Amino acid sequence: MGMGGTQSPPYYTPLSKPTPTGTTATSYLKKPKLYSLAIVTILCSLSYLFGVWQHGGATTSSSTTSNLGATISCFSTSQNNTITNTNTQLPHSSSSSSNAPQLDFATHHSADDGGATSLSPAVKSYPPCDIKYSEYTPCEDQERSLKFDRDRLIYRERHCPEKNELLKCRVPAPYGYKNPFQWPLSRDLAWYANVPHKELTVEKAVQNWIRFEGDRFRFPGGGTMFPNGADAYIDDIDKLINLKDGSIRTAIDTGCGVASWGAYLLSRNILAMSFAPRDTHEAQVQFALERGVPALIGVIASKRLPYPSRAFDMAHCSRCLIPWGQYDGAYLIEVDRVLRPGGYWILSGPPIHWKKHWKGWERTMEDLNAEQMQIENVTRSLCWKKLIEKDDIAIWQKPVNHLKCKKFRTVVRNPPFCPARNPDQAWYTNLETCLTPLPQVSNKEEVAGGQLEKWPERLTAIPPRIGRGTINGVTAETFQQDMQLWKKRVSYYKNVNNQLGQAGRYRNILDMNAFLGGFAANLIDDPLWVMNVVPVEAKVNTLGVVYERGLIGTYQSWCEAMSTYPRTYDLIHADSVFTLYKDRCEMEDIMLEMDRILRPEGSLIIRDDVDILVKVKRIADALNWESQIVDHEDGPLEREKLLFGVKLYWTAPASSADDQQSIAT
């Protein structure tokens, strides 16, 4: 679907590479390559004959080969088997190499049971879901949430469906769905058809959050506490703490609204993780994602936020309505856990500057004063220093280590330091009312956990967690090798999918198994952002390293749905995800979730063992993805292969538009 709303083919065929120009068959099919092709042909023939003998005759083997051929087409990108860049054709040889034999490893890709399971003639189908599921968020389902405790907003937390409740259908895009505006235009504009909700245009009209203009929304950049715009508000913060020198790179925005604060920080090379619950402010996180701004559905309630300790340089709350001083300071204690040593907490809105605003906030002076005193007491007990309170903004700073704080604990004992446990564990982990101790230091000037480089040097410097040997099995040498590996891999990706190298084609990207963030690091110069997921089932918890590189991410189990809206991502990258989850949960459920969170005409890159990719390919076909298995970047002899795919454009039918409107209102 183009910008103007007319239907168009997918942006690219992920099965193709640019065809060599200015060359002929004789110029690049050198004799050594012809010899190689001859050798490969002989070897494949021998392998085929061996397969015929092993499976008991030509008839069985022929049938098996035919069925597998229909299931997967495996081709070697190391040969010059380039194809015309059309939108729907399957791969074929270019005109200059039309006589070159096509490499096909199909006969070697049978399942362990001889193919009896994967070659079943009954191919499962996944029909479209009802239009009422167009904005379905399985673990934040509003009907299911009503079964849970409303105290402390526990009902707004993740509550995922049971296995027998999982949908086995494809979530539809709303009728009229269009590809989002390209960044940076998307910061200010989004199509109404993509997020058909006008509630905020009325509710937040005077606060300049969002306006409805014909077939689109406009985001003027305003907010409850910055009616003059987020840019001017950030300039005010910059006058109080330095936002320009690279020392502040990662930020978290609690109760983000439509994420204008995070959107305008991007031009300052600051990457904000914005989150808000799915509540009465319908679709606020969805608007953020349509704008191309990093965001997740989330709430501070009874569980830790899904981020490691010491992750963010700056935390922010602009009238986020979180009761910071209540519940023994549990919410500020959680902010302290995820703040880096020396990091900042910024608060604007109630109760800051209450003497001026108390009437407009429709609260008593006594109530607001008591709330501020609660906050001041909790921050003091956390050993934070209040740097400044000017006009509507107050800023506190976390200490760089806990040497003084431990001495202070002899006078003020609450909250106590937490006993020794993993401060990075944050998946369904209960909040605590104890202070997470910082790593030990030898003097009062030393930064606990290690000093970070300023951005952009931070991206390639050895992360302190690795340098200090706290990540099991990962050394400085491992880190350097990983950087080189992903430089090679991303270059190969761009060779196969030429759209990945074109600025503006992809904006929101998901890496489902990020490890050290190497994939994201090699896309850093492009106008996009990557949500780096470290699965909770991974052998090593590396999300802290991702943040120490100046990138962002979250914990996630792919046996459950992600806390985001349908059609969040333009591209999904999955490295060994299905190997990791083998025997843990169903492949089809993971792929249905991928389909839910991928935009129409969005792309996929899946790396895994070839036997697993055979099964992935069959489900991909049933999901109506156009896909192709290609060779590893090191050549056809590697068992690991790659599946490049694209989710074809489709929406709910036109007849559903009225139903969609009633759901939206």
NUBATOR-303109 format. One record per residue (C-alpha): x negated, y, z negated; residue number from 1. Coordinates in steps of 0.05 Angstrom, whole numbers. Layout:
! residues N
SITE        X        Y        Z   lumro
SITE        X        Y        Z     NUM
...
This chain:
! residues 665
SITE        X        Y        Z   lumro
SITE        0        0        0       1
SITE      -33       65       21       2
SITE      -31      132      -15       3
SITE       29      153       24       4
SITE       67       92        3       5
SITE       68       54       70       6
SITE       49      -18       66       7
SITE      -20      -35       91       8
SITE      -63      -97       91       9
SITE     -111     -109       33      10
SITE     -171      -62       30      11
SITE     -218     -118       50      12
SITE     -225     -191       62      13
SITE     -269     -216        6      14
SITE     -292     -272       50      15
SITE     -334     -228       96      16
SITE     -400     -192      103      17
SITE     -417     -137      152      18
SITE     -434     -165      221      19
SITE     -506     -151      242      20
SITE     -507      -96      294      21
SITE     -557      -83      348      22
SITE     -581     -155      349      23
SITE     -568     -215      392      24
SITE     -567     -288      377      25
SITE     -638     -296      404      26
SITE     -664     -240      360      27
SITE     -644     -269      293      28
SITE     -635     -343      305      29
SITE     -710     -356      303      30
SITE     -739     -425      315      31
SITE     -752     -439      241      32
SITE     -679     -427      227      33
SITE     -659     -474      283      34
SITE     -704     -527      253      35
SITE     -672     -514      184      36
SITE     -602     -521      214      37
SITE     -622     -586      247      38
SITE     -649     -614      182      39
SITE     -586     -593      144      40
SITE     -542     -624      198      41
SITE     -580     -691      192      42
SITE     -576     -690      116      43
SITE     -502     -674      117      44
SITE     -489     -731      166      45
SITE     -527     -780      122      46
SITE     -488     -755       61      47
SITE     -423     -763       99      48
SITE     -440     -835      120      49
SITE     -459     -851       48      50
SITE     -391     -823       26      51
SITE     -355     -867       77      52
SITE     -390     -929       50      53
SITE     -380     -910      -23      54
SITE     -305     -897      -16      55
SITE     -291     -962       20      56
SITE     -282     -945       93      57
SITE     -274     -892      145      58
SITE     -199     -884      137      59
SITE     -202     -866       63      60
SITE     -262     -821       73      61
SITE     -231     -785      131      62
SITE     -168     -772       92      63
SITE     -207     -746       32      64
SITE     -248     -701       75      65
SITE     -187     -674      110      66
SITE     -151     -659       45      67
SITE     -211     -626       13      68
SITE     -222     -585       75      69
SITE     -152     -558       67      70
SITE     -166     -543       -5      71
SITE     -232     -506        1      72
SITE     -275     -477       55      73
SITE     -346     -473       29      74
SITE     -394     -433       72      75
SITE     -466     -412       66      76
SITE     -479     -338       63      77
SITE     -553     -351       69      78
SITE     -542     -366      143      79
SITE     -520     -313      192      80
SITE     -448     -337      190      81
SITE     -421     -266      187      82
SITE     -349     -252      206      83
SITE     -309     -196      234      84
SITE     -283     -151      179      85
SITE     -210     -165      189      86
SITE     -158     -167      134      87
SITE     -128     -236      141      88
SITE     -175     -281      180      89
SITE     -211     -338      147      90
SITE     -287     -339      155      91
SITE     -315     -359      221      92
SITE     -381     -351      257      93
SITE     -397     -285      289      94
SITE     -401     -281      364      95
SITE     -476     -280      362      96
SITE     -479     -347      326      97
SITE     -417     -381      351      98
SITE     -456     -444      368      99
SITE     -488     -449      299     100
SITE     -460     -507      258     101
SITE     -417     -487      198     102
SITE     -442     -514      131     103
SITE     -387     -549       93     104
SITE     -399     -582       26     105
SITE     -327     -606       19     106
SITE     -344     -680       16     107
SITE     -388     -667      -45     108
SITE     -336     -627      -84     109
SITE     -290     -682     -108     110
SITE     -268     -685     -180     111
SITE     -298     -735     -229     112
SITE     -239     -782     -219     113
SITE     -254     -788     -146     114
SITE     -206     -733     -127     115
SITE     -143     -769     -149     116
SITE     -122     -710     -192     117
SITE     -144     -651     -152     118
SITE     -120     -681      -86     119
SITE      -49     -695     -110     120
SITE       -2     -679      -53     121
SITE       44     -641     -102     122
SITE       17     -570     -104     123
SITE       45     -530     -162     124
SITE       76     -463     -145     125
SITE       82     -401     -187     126
SITE      145     -362     -169     127
SITE      153     -287     -184     128
SITE      177     -270     -254     129
SITE      241     -230     -263     130
SITE      233     -155     -256     131
SITE      245     -147     -331     132
SITE      174     -174     -341     133
SITE      143     -120     -297     134
SITE      109      -88     -358     135
SITE      103     -151     -399     136
SITE       49     -152     -452     137
SITE       53     -222     -482     138
SITE       17     -208     -548     139
SITE       52     -141     -559     140
SITE      122     -163     -538     141
SITE      172     -115     -569     142
SITE      225     -168     -583     143
SITE      175     -215     -616     144
SITE      146     -158     -658     145
SITE      212     -147     -693     146
SITE      202     -214     -729     147
SITE      142     -187     -767     148
SITE      132     -141     -827     149
SITE      141      -67     -812     150
SITE       98      -48     -872     151
SITE       31      -18     -849     152
SITE       54      -27     -777     153
SITE       37     -101     -780     154
SITE       92     -114     -729     155
SITE       52      -72     -679     156
SITE       -8     -118     -683     157
SITE      -22     -177     -636     158
SITE       30     -232     -642     159
SITE       21     -279     -584     160
SITE       72     -329     -556     161
SITE       68     -403     -572     162
SITE       44     -450     -518     163
SITE      116     -470     -500     164
SITE      134     -396     -492     165
SITE       81     -380     -440     166
SITE      107     -354     -374     167
SITE       90     -397     -313     168
SITE      107     -343     -263     169
SITE       73     -283     -230     170
SITE       88     -215     -261     171
SITE      115     -169     -206     172
SITE       93      -99     -192     173
SITE      152      -50     -190     174
SITE      183      -37     -122     175
SITE      147       20      -88     176
SITE       81        7     -124     177
SITE       23       45      -92     178
SITE      -52       41     -100     179
SITE      -73       92     -153     180
SITE     -106      157     -134     181
SITE     -181      152     -130     182
SITE     -224      180     -185     183
SITE     -232      237     -202     184
SITE     -164      255     -173     185
SITE     -132      200     -215     186
SITE     -152      237     -278     187
SITE      -98      287     -262     188
SITE      -47      247     -220     189
SITE      -10      181     -222     190
SITE       47      153     -180     191
SITE      115      152     -213     192
SITE      132       86     -179     193
SITE       74       53     -215     194
SITE       95       75     -285     195
SITE      169       95     -280     196
SITE      175      127     -349     197
SITE      195      200     -358     198
SITE      204      199     -434     199
SITE      137      233     -449     200
SITE      151      289     -399     201
SITE      209      310     -443     202
SITE      182      291     -512     203
SITE      114      323     -502     204
SITE      133      379     -454     205
SITE      110      436     -498     206
SITE       45      400     -513     207
SITE       23      395     -440     208
SITE       12      320     -440     209
SITE       46      302     -375     210
SITE       91      332     -322     211
SITE      137      299     -270     212
SITE      129      327     -200     213
SITE      170      293     -146     214
SITE      140      224     -134     215
SITE       82      232     -183     216
SITE       60      252     -253     217
SITE       10      306     -267     218
SITE      -34      306     -329     219
SITE      -53      378     -346     220
SITE     -102      353     -399     221
SITE      -64      380     -458     222
SITE      -52      346     -525     223
SITE      -16      357     -590     224
SITE      -75      393     -621     225
SITE     -105      420     -556     226
SITE      -49      455     -517     227
SITE     -103      494     -479     228
SITE     -130      430     -451     229
SITE     -177      374     -471     230
SITE     -236      408     -435     231
SITE     -231      470     -479     232
SITE     -221      427     -541     233
SITE     -283      386     -526     234
SITE     -322      451     -515     235
SITE     -301      471     -585     236
SITE     -328      406     -613     237
SITE     -392      416     -573     238
SITE     -403      481     -610     239
SITE     -403      442     -676     240
SITE     -443      379     -656     241
SITE     -487      368     -595     242
SITE     -450      330     -540     243
SITE     -501      345     -486     244
SITE     -567      315     -508     245
SITE     -550      241     -497     246
SITE     -549      223     -571     247
SITE     -474      213     -567     248
SITE     -454      162     -514     249
SITE     -399      117     -542     250
SITE     -336      141     -575     251
SITE     -270      113     -601     252
SITE     -204      151     -598     253
SITE     -153      126     -648     254
SITE      -81      140     -628     255
SITE     -103      165     -560     256
SITE      -37      187     -528     257
SITE      -49      189     -452     258
SITE     -125      190     -466     259
SITE     -139      261     -442     260
SITE     -195      267     -493     261
SITE     -230      205     -465     262
SITE     -216      227     -394     263
SITE     -251      293     -401     264
SITE     -310      265     -441     265
SITE     -330      224     -379     266
SITE     -356      285     -344     267
SITE     -404      293     -403     268
SITE     -430      222     -397     269
SITE     -393      200     -459     270
SITE     -353      135     -454     271
SITE     -293      132     -499     272
SITE     -253       70     -519     273
SITE     -182       96     -526     274
SITE     -128       56     -561     275
SITE      -56       65     -584     276
SITE        1       17     -602     277
SITE       57       -1     -556     278
SITE      109       41     -593     279
SITE      162       94     -583     280
SITE      113      134     -540     281
SITE      127       85     -484     282
SITE       71       71     -435     283
SITE       19      119     -464     284
SITE      -37       68     -455     285
SITE       -9       48     -387     286
SITE      -14      121     -365     287
SITE      -86      123     -389     288
SITE     -104       62     -347     289
SITE      -68       89     -286     290
SITE     -112      151     -294     291
SITE     -174      107     -292     292
SITE     -192      117     -365     293
SITE     -216       60     -411     294
SITE     -160       40     -459     295
SITE     -129      -19     -496     296
SITE      -65      -30     -534     297
SITE      -83      -30     -608     298
SITE      -68       -6     -678     299
SITE     -104       -2     -745     300
SITE      -58      -42     -791     301
SITE      -81     -104     -829     302
SITE     -136     -130     -782     303
SITE     -205     -105     -762     304
SITE     -210      -70     -695     305
SITE     -238     -118     -642     306
SITE     -306      -85     -640     307
SITE     -373     -100     -674     308
SITE     -403      -60     -730     309
SITE     -445        1     -714     310
SITE     -413        7     -644     311
SITE     -393       80     -635     312
SITE     -431      145     -640     313
SITE     -367      184     -651     314
SITE     -296      169     -675     315
SITE     -237      216     -663     316
SITE     -166      226     -688     317
SITE     -124      283     -662     318
SITE      -58      282     -699     319
SITE      -59      206     -693     320
SITE      -14      201     -755     321
SITE      -56      146     -787     322
SITE      -51      150     -864     323
SITE     -126      154     -875     324
SITE     -124      164     -950     325
SITE      -75      108     -965     326
SITE      -84       33     -979     327
SITE     -149       47    -1019     328
SITE     -179       80     -958     329
SITE     -178       15     -917     330
SITE     -171       51     -850     331
SITE     -229       99     -861     332
SITE     -270       40     -887     333
SITE     -257        6     -820     334
SITE     -278       68     -782     335
SITE     -342       67     -825     336
SITE     -355       -5     -803     337
SITE     -352       11     -729     338
SITE     -389       78     -734     339
SITE     -463       78     -720     340
SITE     -510      104     -775     341
SITE     -510      179     -767     342
SITE     -445      176     -727     343
SITE     -390      228     -731     344
SITE     -316      225     -750     345
SITE     -274      282     -721     346
SITE     -205      298     -747     347
SITE     -156      350     -721     348
SITE      -83      357     -738     349
SITE      -50      343     -806     350
SITE      -75      358     -857     351
SITE     -132      400     -828     352
SITE     -118      475     -831     353
SITE      -52      461     -865     354
SITE      -47      531     -894     355
SITE      -34      556     -824     356
SITE        7      498     -795     357
SITE       48      471     -853     358
SITE      114      502     -831     359
SITE      107      477     -760     360
SITE       91      408     -786     361
SITE      154      411     -828     362
SITE      118      388     -890     363
SITE      106      420     -958     364
SITE       40      453     -976     365
SITE       34      407    -1037     366
SITE       42      345     -994     367
SITE      -10      367     -943     368
SITE      -59      389     -996     369
SITE      -53      321    -1031     370
SITE      -65      285     -965     371
SITE     -128      325     -951     372
SITE     -154      311    -1022     373
SITE     -143      237    -1010     374
SITE     -184      240     -946     375
SITE     -239      281     -979     376
SITE     -244      231    -1036     377
SITE     -248      170     -991     378
SITE     -301      201     -945     379
SITE     -342      220    -1007     380
SITE     -338      149    -1033     381
SITE     -364      125     -966     382
SITE     -424      171     -974     383
SITE     -404      212     -913     384
SITE     -425      284     -910     385
SITE     -374      337     -889     386
SITE     -410      378     -837     387
SITE     -358      431     -822     388
SITE     -285      449     -821     389
SITE     -271      504     -772     390
SITE     -202      525     -748     391
SITE     -165      460     -730     392
SITE     -226      414     -729     393
SITE     -262      379     -787     394
SITE     -325      336     -777     395
SITE     -357      286     -824     396
SITE     -423      247     -813     397
SITE     -440      177     -835     398
SITE     -509      170     -869     399
SITE     -566      140     -828     400
SITE     -577       88     -883     401
SITE     -550       67     -951     402
SITE     -609       82     -996     403
SITE     -576      142    -1030     404
SITE     -508      109    -1027     405
SITE     -532       50    -1067     406
SITE     -556       97    -1122     407
SITE     -489      134    -1118     408
SITE     -455       67    -1131     409
SITE     -481       68    -1202     410
SITE     -435      128    -1213     411
SITE     -377      115    -1165     412
SITE     -364       41    -1158     413
SITE     -305       43    -1110     414
SITE     -305       19    -1057     415
SITE     -358      -33    -1075     416
SITE     -406      -60    -1023     417
SITE     -379     -121     -987     418
SITE     -413     -187    -1004     419
SITE     -459     -217     -951     420
SITE     -417     -236     -890     421
SITE     -416     -223     -816     422
SITE     -398     -149     -804     423
SITE     -389     -162     -729     424
SITE     -334     -214     -739     425
SITE     -272     -178     -715     426
SITE     -221     -225     -684     427
SITE     -159     -231     -728     428
SITE     -205     -213     -786     429
SITE     -170     -181     -845     430
SITE     -187     -110     -865     431
SITE     -225     -103     -930     432
SITE     -230      -48     -981     433
SITE     -305      -56     -990     434
SITE     -361      -18     -956     435
SITE     -398      -55     -901     436
SITE     -472      -50     -922     437
SITE     -520      -24     -870     438
SITE     -584      -63     -853     439
SITE     -642      -54     -901     440
SITE     -692        3     -891     441
SITE     -759       20     -921     442
SITE     -751       95     -930     443
SITE     -696      147     -932     444
SITE     -710      173     -862     445
SITE     -706      106     -827     446
SITE     -643       92     -786     447
SITE     -610       27     -809     448
SITE     -609      -25     -755     449
SITE     -658       13     -712     450
SITE     -661       80     -676     451
SITE     -625       82     -609     452
SITE     -653      117     -548     453
SITE     -614      175     -519     454
SITE     -572      164     -457     455
SITE     -589      144     -402     456
SITE     -653      112     -428     457
SITE     -610       73     -476     458
SITE     -583       29     -419     459
SITE     -649       -4     -403     460
SITE     -687        2     -470     461
SITE     -693      -61     -513     462
SITE     -630      -59     -557     463
SITE     -648      -56     -632     464
SITE     -608     -119     -647     465
SITE     -653     -157     -598     466
SITE     -717     -122     -618     467
SITE     -704     -140     -691     468
SITE     -690     -213     -674     469
SITE     -618     -214     -700     470
SITE     -587     -244     -637     471
SITE     -600     -319     -638     472
SITE     -639     -343     -578     473
SITE     -644     -274     -544     474
SITE     -712     -240     -542     475
SITE     -739     -178     -509     476
SITE     -765     -223     -452     477
SITE     -695     -253     -445     478
SITE     -665     -184     -440     479
SITE     -714     -162     -386     480
SITE     -701     -226     -346     481
SITE     -626     -215     -352     482
SITE     -633     -145     -324     483
SITE     -671     -171     -263     484
SITE     -622     -228     -254     485
SITE     -561     -182     -252     486
SITE     -596     -134     -206     487
SITE     -603     -191     -157     488
SITE     -532     -217     -168     489
SITE     -498     -150     -160     490
SITE     -537     -137      -97     491
SITE     -512     -203      -70     492
SITE     -441     -187      -91     493
SITE     -444     -122      -52     494
SITE     -471     -160        8     495
SITE     -412     -208        8     496
SITE     -360     -157      -12     497
SITE     -381      -92       21     498
SITE     -325      -54      -13     499
SITE     -360      -62      -80     500
SITE     -414      -15      -55     501
SITE     -364       38      -32     502
SITE     -351       93      -83     503
SITE     -278       98     -102     504
SITE     -253       29      -81     505
SITE     -256        2     -152     506
SITE     -247       42     -216     507
SITE     -224       -4     -273     508
SITE     -267      -67     -277     509
SITE     -264     -126     -325     510
SITE     -322     -172     -341     511
SITE     -291     -232     -375     512
SITE     -356     -260     -402     513
SITE     -406     -203     -406     514
SITE     -463     -232     -448     515
SITE     -513     -173     -449     516
SITE     -474     -128     -402     517
SITE     -520     -138     -343     518
SITE     -463     -137     -291     519
SITE     -438      -70     -318     520
SITE     -508      -41     -324     521
SITE     -520      -52     -250     522
SITE     -457      -13     -231     523
SITE     -473       46     -276     524
SITE     -486       94     -218     525
SITE     -418       82     -187     526
SITE     -355      121     -206     527
SITE     -324       64     -246     528
SITE     -324       34     -316     529
SITE     -328      -38     -340     530
SITE     -292      -69     -399     531
SITE     -344     -119     -424     532
SITE     -311     -177     -459     533
SITE     -350     -223     -505     534
SITE     -306     -285     -515     535
SITE     -298     -304     -588     536
SITE     -315     -376     -567     537
SITE     -383     -355     -538     538
SITE     -443     -388     -571     539
SITE     -475     -321     -587     540
SITE     -440     -256     -607     541
SITE     -473     -204     -562     542
SITE     -421     -148     -562     543
SITE     -464     -107     -609     544
SITE     -519     -108     -557     545
SITE     -470      -84     -503     546
SITE     -453      -24     -546     547
SITE     -527      -10     -562     548
SITE     -537       -4     -487     549
SITE     -485       52     -484     550
SITE     -431        8     -453     551
SITE     -363      -11     -482     552
SITE     -324      -75     -491     553
SITE     -281     -118     -536     554
SITE     -274     -186     -566     555
SITE     -223     -232     -533     556
SITE     -202     -305     -532     557
SITE     -180     -323     -461     558
SITE     -133     -375     -490     559
SITE      -90     -314     -506     560
SITE      -67     -254     -467     561
SITE     -107     -190     -467     562
SITE      -80     -128     -502     563
SITE      -67      -89     -439     564
SITE      -12      -76     -389     565
SITE       -1     -112     -323     566
SITE      -41      -85     -264     567
SITE      -97      -56     -308     568
SITE     -158      -75     -268     569
SITE     -181      -65     -196     570
SITE     -234     -120     -200     571
SITE     -244     -179     -247     572
SITE     -311     -214     -256     573
SITE     -312     -282     -290     574
SITE     -380     -315     -302     575
SITE     -374     -387     -326     576
SITE     -308     -372     -360     577
SITE     -274     -437     -339     578
SITE     -334     -478     -362     579
SITE     -330     -443     -430     580
SITE     -256     -458     -438     581
SITE     -256     -529     -411     582
SITE     -217     -572     -460     583
SITE     -198     -510     -500     584
SITE     -138     -485     -460     585
SITE     -105     -491     -392     586
SITE     -140     -464     -331     587
SITE      -73     -443     -301     588
SITE      -56     -401     -362     589
SITE     -122     -363     -357     590
SITE     -111     -351     -283     591
SITE      -39     -329     -293     592
SITE      -66     -278     -343     593
SITE     -118     -255     -293     594
SITE      -62     -247     -242     595
SITE      -20     -207     -292     596
SITE      -75     -156     -307     597
SITE     -101     -150     -235     598
SITE      -72      -97     -189     599
SITE      -42     -116     -122     600
SITE     -100     -116      -72     601
SITE     -147     -123     -131     602
SITE     -209     -167     -124     603
SITE     -240     -225     -162     604
SITE     -310     -254     -167     605
SITE     -312     -321     -203     606
SITE     -377     -358     -217     607
SITE     -376     -430     -240     608
SITE     -394     -502     -226     609
SITE     -371     -525     -158     610
SITE     -325     -580     -186     611
SITE     -290     -528     -229     612
SITE     -284     -479     -171     613
SITE     -249     -532     -129     614
SITE     -193     -533     -181     615
SITE     -195     -457     -188     616
SITE     -186     -451     -112     617
SITE     -123     -494     -112     618
SITE      -91     -451     -167     619
SITE     -114     -388     -131     620
SITE      -78     -410      -69     621
SITE      -15     -423     -109     622
SITE      -20     -353     -139     623
SITE      -22     -324      -68     624
SITE      -94     -301      -74     625
SITE     -135     -299      -10     626
SITE     -200     -332      -32     627
SITE     -264     -365       -8     628
SITE     -318     -406      -43     629
SITE     -388     -383      -23     630
SITE     -458     -406      -39     631
SITE     -499     -383      -98     632
SITE     -546     -325      -86     633
SITE     -604     -375      -89     634
SITE     -576     -418      -34     635
SITE     -531     -478      -20     636
SITE     -570     -527      -64     637
SITE     -546     -494     -129     638
SITE     -486     -529     -162     639
SITE     -460     -462     -185     640
SITE     -418     -428     -131     641
SITE     -377     -365     -126     642
SITE     -305     -353     -109     643
SITE     -289     -286      -79     644
SITE     -216     -269      -77     645
SITE     -164     -215      -69     646
SITE      -94     -213      -97     647
SITE      -48     -199      -39     648
SITE        0     -141      -41     649
SITE       71     -157      -64     650
SITE      124     -124     -107     651
SITE      192     -137     -136     652
SITE      246     -131      -81     653
SITE      279      -65      -65     654
SITE      344      -91      -97     655
SITE      308      -91     -165     656
SITE      295      -16     -165     657
SITE      360        0     -201     658
SITE      346      -54     -253     659
SITE      277      -25     -261     660
SITE      304       44     -274     661
SITE      351       17     -328     662
SITE      292      -19     -362     663
SITE      250       45     -359     664
SITE      305       87     -391     665
